[in-house]
Amino acid sequence: MEGEEGGEGRKERKERKERKERKERKERKEERIVSLFKVMMRKEELNVGSERGDFRC
């Protein structure tokens, strides 16, 4: 019986670790999107009046 309880503890720790890793990956993905957006906006500001500067779809 005690072996089963220990197994549950490991399983719970593993699930908690996986949730934490998924959250961190999501945050990094959001940071990349924001930084890409900032770069695109900066390029658009530099290319005002130029046809190449239009990033809108």
C-alpha positions in Angstrom: 0.0 0.0 0.0 2.7 2.5 0.9 4.4 1.9 -2.5 1.2 3.0 -4.3 1.1 6.2 -2.2 4.7 7.0 -3.1 3.9 6.4 -6.7 1.1 8.9 -6.6 3.4 11.5 -5.1 5.9 11.1 -7.9 3.0 11.3 -10.4 1.7 14.5 -8.9 5.2 16.0 -8.8 5.7 15.1 -12.5 2.3 16.6 -13.5 3.1 19.8 -11.5 6.5 20.0 -13.2 4.9 19.5 -16.7 2.3 22.2 -16.0 5.1 24.6 -14.9 7.0 23.9 -18.1 4.0 24.4 -20.3 3.3 27.8 -18.5 6.9 28.8 -19.1 6.8 27.8 -22.7 3.6 29.8 -23.2 5.2 32.9 -21.6 8.3 32.7 -23.8 6.1 32.3 -26.8 4.2 35.4 -25.9 7.4 37.3 -25.3 8.7 36.3 -28.8 5.4 37.5 -30.3 5.6 40.9 -28.5 9.2 41.4 -29.5 8.5 40.5 -33.1 5.5 42.9 -33.1 7.8 45.7 -31.7 10.4 45.1 -34.4 7.7 45.2 -37.1 6.3 48.5 -35.7 9.8 50.0 -35.6 10.4 49.0 -39.2 7.1 50.5 -40.2 8.0 53.8 -38.4 11.3 53.9 -40.2 9.7 53.3 -43.6 6.9 55.9 -43.3 6.1 57.1 -46.8 7.7 54.0 -48.4 5.6 51.2 -50.0 7.9 48.6 -48.4 7.0 49.7 -44.9 3.4 48.5 -45.1 3.2 45.4 -43.0 -0.6 45.3 -42.7 -2.3 42.3 -44.3 
